[in-house]
Each structure stands twice: as structure tokens, then as C-alpha cells.
Amino acid sequence: MVSQKVRRVIMFLGNPSFKEERGDNMTVIKFDESVEVDDKKYEKFYEFLLKEGFHAINGFENQVSNYINYKSWVGGDEFEDDNGVRLMVYYTRVTTSGKTSYFIKKVSLEEVSK
């Protein structure tokens, strides 16, 4: 069963269909199709996670394409709350003709012992 925090994240993203994989201290949500959001919606998603009690702790991006009017990166943003729960958002960011979209592929939630 998906935790309440993950359920709220899924609902914020429009309740897409997904597969859940569970490990000892980790839950991974893989969306059946990437969830597309524009840069303004991703910024609201980021703010939503901060309001949910998460703090941004890390992020990465690697550029994979660099053409005229088309650039793309694979990346992720990592958050942690005060209880040691880490949330990782994995995405592909694409910019075409000045418009940026994020394609969120999966979200993982890990309980880290402190």
C-alpha cells in the first residue's frame, strides 16, 4: 500500500497510473507513462513538497541533447523531511523553442535511519 506522503505526491501530479515496487526501507513508484508538466507546474510541485515538510537536499542534471531549438537533460531532485524520509523525483527536462517541460518518470521514498 502506498504511503500517505506518496499518495499526496501522486494526486498532485494528476493521479497517473503507476507500478509500485517495495524494498526494505524504500518504495519506488514508476509511472506507466511519464507525467508531463511545464516549468511553472514543476515549480508549484517543488513548493508543494516544501509545504509537505520536505527540504531540498540535492539535485543533478546531465545534458543528453543539445541541438538548435532542442535541449534535454536527465535529472533528479532529492528531498528529506525531519523524520529522515527521503523523496527522490526522477525526470527528463526538455526545452524546445524556449518552452520547458518536465517528464517525471518515477518517485522514490526511502526511510533513512538517523
C-alpha positions as CSV (number, residue, x, y, z in Angstrom):
1,M,0.0,0.0,0.0
2,V,1.3,3.4,-0.9
3,S,2.2,5.7,2.0
4,Q,0.1,8.9,2.6
5,K,3.0,11.1,1.5
6,V,3.5,9.3,-1.7
7,R,-0.3,9.3,-2.3
8,R,-0.4,13.1,-2.0
9,V,2.5,13.4,-4.5
10,I,0.7,11.1,-6.9
11,M,-2.5,13.1,-6.5
12,F,-0.7,16.4,-7.1
13,L,0.6,15.0,-10.4
14,G,-2.9,14.2,-11.6
15,N,-3.2,10.7,-10.3
16,P,-1.5,8.9,-13.1
17,S,-1.4,5.1,-13.3
18,F,1.8,3.5,-11.8
19,K,3.5,0.4,-10.6
20,E,4.7,0.2,-7.0
21,E,7.9,-1.6,-6.0
22,R,8.7,-2.1,-2.4
23,G,12.0,-2.8,-0.7
24,D,13.1,-3.0,3.0
25,N,13.0,0.8,3.6
26,M,12.1,2.0,0.1
27,T,9.1,2.4,-2.1
28,V,9.5,3.2,-5.8
29,I,6.6,4.5,-7.9
30,K,7.2,4.0,-11.6
31,F,4.6,5.8,-13.7
32,D,3.2,3.8,-16.7
33,E,3.8,6.9,-18.8
34,S,5.9,9.9,-17.9
35,V,4.0,12.7,-16.3
36,E,4.5,15.8,-18.3
37,V,4.4,19.2,-16.5
38,D,5.6,22.6,-17.7
39,D,8.2,24.6,-15.8
40,K,5.5,26.6,-13.8
41,K,3.8,23.4,-12.7
42,Y,7.1,21.8,-11.7
43,E,7.9,24.9,-9.6
44,K,4.5,24.5,-7.9
45,F,5.3,20.8,-7.4
46,Y,8.6,21.8,-5.8
47,E,6.8,24.3,-3.5
48,F,4.2,21.6,-2.7
49,L,6.9,19.3,-1.5
50,L,8.4,22.1,0.7
51,K,4.9,22.6,2.2
52,E,4.7,18.8,2.9
53,G,7.7,19.2,5.2
54,F,10.5,18.2,2.8
55,H,13.7,20.2,2.4
56,A,15.7,20.2,-0.8
57,I,19.0,18.5,-0.2
58,N,20.4,17.5,-3.6
59,G,19.8,17.6,-7.3
60,F,21.5,16.6,-10.5
61,E,21.2,17.0,-14.3
62,N,23.1,15.6,-17.2
63,Q,22.6,17.1,-20.6
64,V,21.9,14.4,-23.2
65,S,20.9,16.5,-26.3
66,N,22.0,20.0,-27.5
67,Y,20.6,20.9,-30.8
68,I,19.3,24.2,-32.2
69,N,15.8,24.8,-30.5
70,Y,16.0,21.4,-28.7
71,K,17.9,20.6,-25.5
72,S,17.3,17.8,-23.0
73,W,18.6,16.7,-19.6
74,V,18.0,13.7,-17.4
75,G,18.0,14.6,-13.7
76,G,16.5,14.3,-10.3
77,D,15.7,16.3,-7.2
78,E,16.2,14.9,-3.7
79,F,14.3,16.0,-0.6
80,E,14.3,14.9,3.0
81,D,11.9,15.6,5.9
82,D,12.7,16.0,9.6
83,N,11.9,12.3,10.2
84,G,14.7,11.1,7.8
85,V,12.3,10.3,5.0
86,R,13.9,10.9,1.6
87,L,12.0,11.6,-1.5
88,M,13.6,11.5,-4.9
89,V,12.0,12.7,-8.1
90,Y,13.5,11.5,-11.4
91,Y,12.7,13.4,-14.6
92,T,13.8,14.3,-18.2
93,R,13.7,18.1,-18.8
94,V,13.2,19.2,-22.4
95,T,13.5,22.7,-23.8
96,T,12.2,23.4,-27.3
97,S,11.9,26.8,-28.8
98,G,12.1,28.4,-25.3
99,K,9.4,26.2,-23.7
100,T,10.5,23.9,-20.9
101,S,8.7,20.6,-19.9
102,Y,9.5,18.1,-17.3
103,F,8.7,14.4,-17.9
104,I,8.6,12.8,-14.4
105,K,9.4,9.1,-14.7
106,K,9.4,7.9,-11.1
107,V,9.4,8.9,-7.5
108,S,11.1,7.0,-4.7
109,L,10.6,7.3,-1.0
110,E,13.2,6.0,1.4
111,E,13.2,5.9,5.2
112,V,16.7,6.6,6.3
113,S,17.8,5.8,9.9
114,K,19.4,8.8,11.6
